[in-house]
Amino acid sequence: MVLAVFFYVFMIVSIINLIHLGLYLIGANFYDVRSFKAMHAKKRRARRNALVTILIPAHNEEKSLTRCLDSVRRSSVRDLEIIVIDDASTDRTWEILNEYVRKHPDFNRPIRPLRCIKNVGKAGALNYALRRGIKGEFVMTLDADSILHPHAIQNAVDYFIDDPNVVGVAANVRVMDAKSILGLVQKFEYMVGYRSKKFYSISNSEFIVGGVASTYRYSVLKEVGFYDNDIQTEDIALSLKVASLGNRKHKLVYGYDVIASTEGVQTFKALLKQRYRWKLGSMQSLFKHRQLFMNLNQKHSKALTWYRIPMSFIGELIVLTEPFLLGFIVYLSFMALSTEAFVGSYMLITAYLLWSVWPDEHMPAREKIKMTSYAPAMYFLFYIMNLVQFVAVIRCLINMRSVLRRKPTSATWVSPERSGAVASYS
């Protein structure tokens, strides 16, 4: 009886995952074709100039802030307003920022330093800048440990120019090279996760615009009242709030050519902490905007309300089943002398990883060869992330009052350990 239950659960989860992989592959291919055509059309027209405000919240980022600012100043966009908000750092962040401003008095890319005396959190720091007034028609937020490709800002602006209904653009975020298994796992995870955004974008079901290089029309930020400071993930809370306006006329899209890189977390303990915060914030945001669940309002796309939002809830249930399903696969493979389930899962995931590497538009051939050599081992290494996600969901269930926002969560933040490695785009 127990084995029968495990078998049916295994089959249901496998079918759901298989459908998802198929949708991601097909959607990504359609997105690639459309982007290829758009890229050639873009070359034939003049680009419109627009003032863009770059917001960089920072808390104890002495190792990475200079690297971040250097990448912004190398942007192909000349007219920028750069605002760095030091949120009560206890290291040399404020001193480094002011020294950088003195050394780079660029009239077209002025750097405006702001300082919060009290640790108000990333949402509070961003709101502090937004409410003091900005000049840009578009606003890009950038984590202080991240770097931008020189054409990222212009490419982000082009999405707004091409479609007046686009109000938010999610960037193509990569993990910087790291010489550790944990760094490698995160690198693959980001690559696969952001490729799936191509399907979400083409089906108009995107609702997550991450904090790294996310870009919005300033007018829509004012319309929704800027960032929420009572939810752990201010970026997801904001993008869901924007989607709630009606995602047919307030589109959130993925920009494959809006390239940014960020540091992966350095330790397993930091990864557990980060993913719990992400999971808690995601659940808080989904609960706050639960009216989107299977909503029939015509201002929302059915792909968002009848597919993406419900699957976000179902996905958490699947995470809870994974340790038991892994045990079931091990049982079938070794006790019942049947390796079909294991081999099938292994081949499917490995093939999907390879298909994510090979069509990548921005990965050099040498990097593709290296990533291809790692792919066969990633099926096993991904169990690290499965464990981390499982622990995060369990912690959220234990802290359900925080998920339901009946218990306040801290708005303050602590930046994880940074490597401070030299990284840049040519």
Secondary structure, 3 states (H helix, E strand, C coil): CHHHHHHHHHHHHHHHHHHHHHHHHHHHHHHHHHHHHHHHHHHCCCCCCCCEEEEEEECCCCCCHHHHHHHHHCCCCCCEEEEEEEECCCCCHHHHHHHHHHHCCCCCCCEEEEEECCCCHHHHHHHHHHHCCCCCCEEEECCCCCEECCCHHHHHHHHHHHCCCEEEEEEEEEECCCCCHHHHHHHHHHHHHHHHHHHHHHCCCCCCCCCCCEEEEHHHHHHHCCCCCCCCCHHHHHHHHHHCCCCCCCEEEEEEEEEEEECCCCCHHHHHHHHHHHHHHHHHHHHHCHHHCCCCCCCCCHHHHHHHHHHHHHHHHHHHHHHHHHHHHHHHHHHCCCCHHHHHHHHHHHHHHHHHHCCCCCCCHHHHHHHHHHHHHHHHHHHHHHHHHHHHHHHHHHCHHHHCCCCCCCCCCCCCCCCCCCCCCC
